[in-house]
Amino acid sequence: MASVINIATSGLQAASRRLSVSANNVANATTSRPTRPGEPTPNGVFAPQRTVQTSIPGGGVRAAVRAIEPATIVGPDNSSPTGLSSFPNVNFLEEYLEQKQAFVSYSANASVIRTQQELDQALLNIET
């Protein structure tokens, strides 16, 4: 069984990855390439991702990055010669919530580590 510190550290790492992946989605959300109806997605359109957390037997979590499906959507674009462009399938509300959850998760795991350190220190300070 993993120690409390190891479990919380895995949570910190997972939250950090969630935030990083979501921030990358937001930063690249406006990349687009001209397209025509029925054509495959043109090269160069950013493919957004999502972090999926799974529990580890014995304690802790693992964060894996997966592609969002569908990766792109077609929409009107006045700057495109075809009038249409392929855009990354990024939903800003979902990304906001993902970042907020990552922040709360990170804070909670940091609190667990602080509390465990305080308990360890109190144990060392017990006078016999």
Long-range contacts (C-beta under 8 A, 24 or more apart in sequence): 1-58, 1-59, 2-56, 2-58, 2-59, 2-60, 4-112, 4-113, 4-116, 5-113, 5-116, 6-59, 6-60, 7-59, 7-60, 7-112, 8-109, 8-110, 8-112, 8-113, 8-116, 9-60, 9-109, 9-113, 10-56, 10-60, 10-61, 10-62, 11-60, 11-61, 11-105, 11-106, 11-108, 11-109, 11-112, 12-106, 12-109, 12-110, 12-113, 13-63, 14-51, 14-53, 14-61, 14-62, 14-63, 14-105, 15-102, 15-103, 15-105, 15-106, 15-109, 16-102, 16-106, 17-51, 17-63, 17-65, 18-51, 18-53, 18-63, 18-98, 18-99, 18-101, 18-102, 18-105, 19-98, 19-99, 19-102, 19-103, 19-106, 21-49, 21-50, 21-51, 21-65, 22-51, 22-95, 22-98, 22-99, 22-102, 23-99, 24-49, 25-49, 25-88, 25-90, 25-95, 26-90, 26-92, 26-95, 28-88, 28-90, 29-87, 29-88, 29-90, 29-92, 29-95, 30-87, 31-87, 31-88, 32-77, 32-80, 32-85, 32-86, 32-87, 33-85, 33-86, 34-77, 34-80, 34-81, 34-82, 34-84, 34-85, 35-74, 35-80, 35-82, 35-84, 35-85, 35-86, 36-82, 36-84, 37-74, 37-84, 41-71, 41-72, 41-86, 42-86, 45-71, 45-72, 45-86, 45-87, 45-88, 46-88, 47-71, 47-72, 47-88, 48-88, 48-89, 48-90, 50-98, 51-98
